[in-house]
Amino acid sequence: MQWTLVVPLKPLAEAKSRLSDTADDALRPGLALAFAQDTVAAALACRAVRNVVVVTDDALAGRELGALGAGIVADEPGSGLNAALAHAAAVVRAVWPAGPVAALNADLPALRTAELTRVLERAAAFPRAFLPDAAGVGTTLLTAAATEELRPAFGPGSRARHRAWGAVELRLDAVDSVRQDVDTGDDLRAALALGVGPRTAAAAARLLIAEQ
């Protein structure tokens, strides 16, 4: 079974505001793009993934992620994260109606292809499933079989909502890279400890230089 992953990315100028304790306004857009690039590159290398579709209205992000091999879908609803994901999933289903779809966070810079493969293979056993984030309150991955709607409920407290809405919580060890999203400086340090992709490593190095 091969998945189409839908990756949401808000305009870079608005992204990662909670990193303000670690990166200033000039550096956060570059960090957000680097996170997304490393996430998409790792996802595209996963043997369980057919393709990756990024839903974004940011022109630079669209160009850079498209150059990696991702498809780009505009955020036509313009009414928030979950509406964007539902729209992108509908676009994907119009092209690949018989394939499973998953929503994956764009801020997983330590993502490992082998760990993502394990998660997706486990998710394939359920109509809908999700993986909680490292903090244990959010969600980094939501999956839906070909016969199911995605029904995204991302945002604060999404772990409880996805479970209440009938998705099976995936309980797997040693998939830290799929759970470690980055919203705060502490999250970034945790991701760096796991080992991030090359673009995030370069962006983090610029951050350290700027602090000196």
VMD Tcl script that draws the C-alpha trace (Angstrom):
set ca {
  {0.00 0.00 0.00}
  {1.32 3.41 -0.97}
  {0.08 6.63 0.54}
  {-0.41 10.16 -0.68}
  {0.70 12.53 2.05}
  {-0.88 15.97 2.33}
  {1.40 18.50 4.02}
  {-0.02 21.89 5.08}
  {2.19 24.97 5.17}
  {1.02 28.47 6.02}
  {2.72 31.50 4.43}
  {6.31 31.56 5.63}
  {6.06 35.10 7.00}
  {3.34 33.88 9.38}
  {4.87 30.53 10.28}
  {6.41 29.46 13.57}
  {5.48 32.51 15.63}
  {6.05 30.48 18.82}
  {9.74 30.26 17.91}
  {10.06 33.97 18.70}
  {11.92 33.03 21.90}
  {14.64 31.47 19.76}
  {14.54 33.09 16.31}
  {13.64 36.62 15.28}
  {11.33 37.68 12.45}
  {14.17 37.62 9.92}
  {15.11 34.00 10.65}
  {11.79 32.26 11.31}
  {10.61 32.10 7.66}
  {13.85 30.41 6.67}
  {13.53 27.93 9.50}
  {9.93 27.13 8.58}
  {10.93 26.50 4.96}
  {13.88 24.33 6.03}
  {11.63 22.25 8.28}
  {9.22 21.70 5.42}
  {11.97 20.86 2.93}
  {13.51 18.24 5.18}
  {10.08 16.82 6.01}
  {9.04 16.56 2.37}
  {12.39 15.14 1.24}
  {12.25 12.40 3.87}
  {8.62 11.61 3.06}
  {9.30 11.34 -0.66}
  {12.11 8.87 0.07}
  {9.76 6.60 2.03}
  {8.87 3.37 0.24}
  {5.31 3.52 1.61}
  {4.68 6.92 -0.02}
  {3.41 7.34 -3.57}
  {3.58 11.12 -3.55}
  {3.48 14.22 -1.38}
  {1.12 17.13 -1.93}
  {1.82 20.42 -0.16}
  {-1.11 22.76 0.39}
  {0.19 26.32 0.56}
  {-0.30 29.80 -0.82}
  {3.34 30.77 -0.29}
  {5.01 31.22 -3.67}
  {8.58 30.61 -2.47}
  {7.62 27.50 -0.52}
  {5.67 26.22 -3.50}
  {8.68 26.62 -5.79}
  {11.16 25.06 -3.38}
  {9.00 22.12 -2.37}
  {7.86 21.57 -5.93}
  {11.52 21.35 -6.95}
  {11.90 18.46 -4.50}
  {9.12 16.57 -6.27}
  {6.06 17.52 -4.25}
  {2.78 18.48 -5.85}
  {1.43 21.89 -4.86}
  {-2.21 22.68 -4.11}
  {-3.42 26.20 -3.36}
  {-5.21 26.85 -0.09}
  {-8.45 27.71 -1.82}
  {-10.70 27.71 1.24}
  {-8.43 30.16 3.05}
  {-10.21 29.34 6.28}
  {-7.67 27.54 8.40}
  {-5.58 24.43 8.68}
  {-8.30 21.79 8.76}
  {-10.21 23.30 5.86}
  {-6.96 23.38 3.86}
  {-6.30 19.72 4.62}
  {-9.84 18.67 3.72}
  {-9.57 20.58 0.44}
  {-6.22 19.03 -0.45}
  {-7.47 15.55 0.43}
  {-10.45 16.07 -1.88}
  {-8.10 17.14 -4.69}
  {-5.97 14.05 -4.12}
  {-8.99 11.75 -4.04}
  {-10.22 13.16 -7.35}
  {-6.97 11.95 -8.94}
  {-6.31 8.77 -6.91}
  {-9.72 7.66 -5.61}
  {-8.52 4.20 -4.63}
  {-5.51 5.30 -2.60}
  {-5.11 6.00 1.13}
  {-4.43 9.58 2.23}
  {-2.57 10.96 5.23}
  {-2.03 14.44 6.63}
  {1.54 15.00 7.83}
  {2.87 18.02 9.68}
  {5.35 20.19 7.80}
  {7.56 20.74 10.84}
  {9.22 17.35 11.30}
  {12.84 18.22 10.43}
  {14.26 15.06 12.06}
  {11.94 12.76 10.09}
  {13.41 9.34 9.28}
  {12.07 7.41 6.33}
  {12.28 4.04 8.11}
  {10.25 5.34 11.05}
  {7.64 6.90 8.78}
  {7.38 3.60 6.92}
  {6.69 1.75 10.19}
  {3.98 4.21 11.15}
  {2.25 4.09 7.77}
  {2.39 0.31 7.61}
  {0.78 0.11 11.03}
  {-1.84 2.70 10.07}
  {-2.84 0.63 7.06}
  {-4.55 -1.82 9.44}
  {-7.21 0.76 10.40}
  {-9.82 2.83 8.54}
  {-8.54 5.98 10.24}
  {-5.57 6.38 12.55}
  {-3.31 9.04 14.03}
  {0.04 9.47 15.73}
  {0.27 11.84 18.72}
  {3.07 14.37 18.89}
  {6.00 14.21 21.29}
  {4.19 16.43 23.79}
  {1.30 13.96 23.90}
  {-1.46 16.50 23.23}
  {-1.27 17.16 19.50}
  {-1.08 15.12 16.30}
  {1.66 14.82 13.69}
  {0.03 12.29 11.34}
  {-3.59 11.45 10.51}
  {-4.44 8.68 8.06}
  {-7.52 7.56 6.18}
  {-8.07 4.46 4.07}
  {-9.38 4.85 0.54}
  {-12.96 4.34 1.72}
  {-12.74 6.90 4.55}
  {-12.82 10.67 4.85}
  {-9.73 12.22 6.41}
  {-11.73 14.37 8.91}
  {-8.79 16.46 10.18}
  {-9.11 18.09 13.60}
  {-5.63 19.54 14.04}
  {-4.82 22.31 16.48}
  {-4.37 22.47 20.26}
  {-5.66 19.30 21.89}
  {-6.03 17.43 18.59}
  {-4.99 14.10 20.10}
  {-8.21 13.97 22.12}
  {-10.34 15.19 19.21}
  {-8.99 12.70 16.70}
  {-9.54 9.88 19.17}
  {-13.07 11.13 19.95}
  {-13.81 11.29 16.22}
  {-13.04 7.60 15.78}
  {-9.41 7.52 14.65}
  {-7.25 4.81 16.24}
  {-4.27 6.08 18.19}
  {-1.09 4.41 16.98}
  {1.10 3.21 19.83}
  {4.57 2.56 18.48}
  {8.00 2.75 20.08}
  {11.09 4.14 18.38}
  {9.30 6.51 16.00}
  {10.42 9.68 17.74}
  {11.29 11.43 14.49}
  {7.67 11.19 13.31}
  {6.39 12.64 16.58}
  {8.87 15.49 17.08}
  {7.26 18.54 15.55}
  {8.78 21.95 16.16}
  {6.78 24.83 17.60}
  {9.09 26.18 20.31}
  {12.76 26.58 20.99}
  {12.69 23.51 23.22}
  {11.11 21.53 20.37}
  {13.87 22.66 18.02}
  {16.54 21.60 20.48}
  {14.86 18.20 20.84}
  {14.78 17.78 17.05}
  {18.43 18.77 16.77}
  {19.27 16.14 19.39}
  {17.53 13.50 17.24}
  {19.42 14.68 14.17}
  {17.78 16.94 11.61}
  {17.95 17.08 7.83}
  {20.58 19.14 6.00}
  {18.45 22.22 5.37}
  {17.39 22.54 8.99}
  {20.96 21.94 10.12}
  {22.12 24.81 7.92}
  {19.31 27.09 9.10}
  {20.03 26.25 12.75}
  {23.70 27.03 12.17}
  {22.71 30.48 10.88}
  {20.59 30.90 13.99}
  {23.56 30.12 16.23}
  {25.74 32.53 14.28}
  {23.15 35.27 14.67}
  {23.10 34.70 18.44}
  {26.86 35.17 18.79}
}
mol new
graphics top color blue
foreach p $ca { graphics top sphere $p radius 0.5 }
foreach p [lrange $ca 0 end-1] q [lrange $ca 1 end] { graphics top cylinder $p $q radius 0.2 }
display resetview
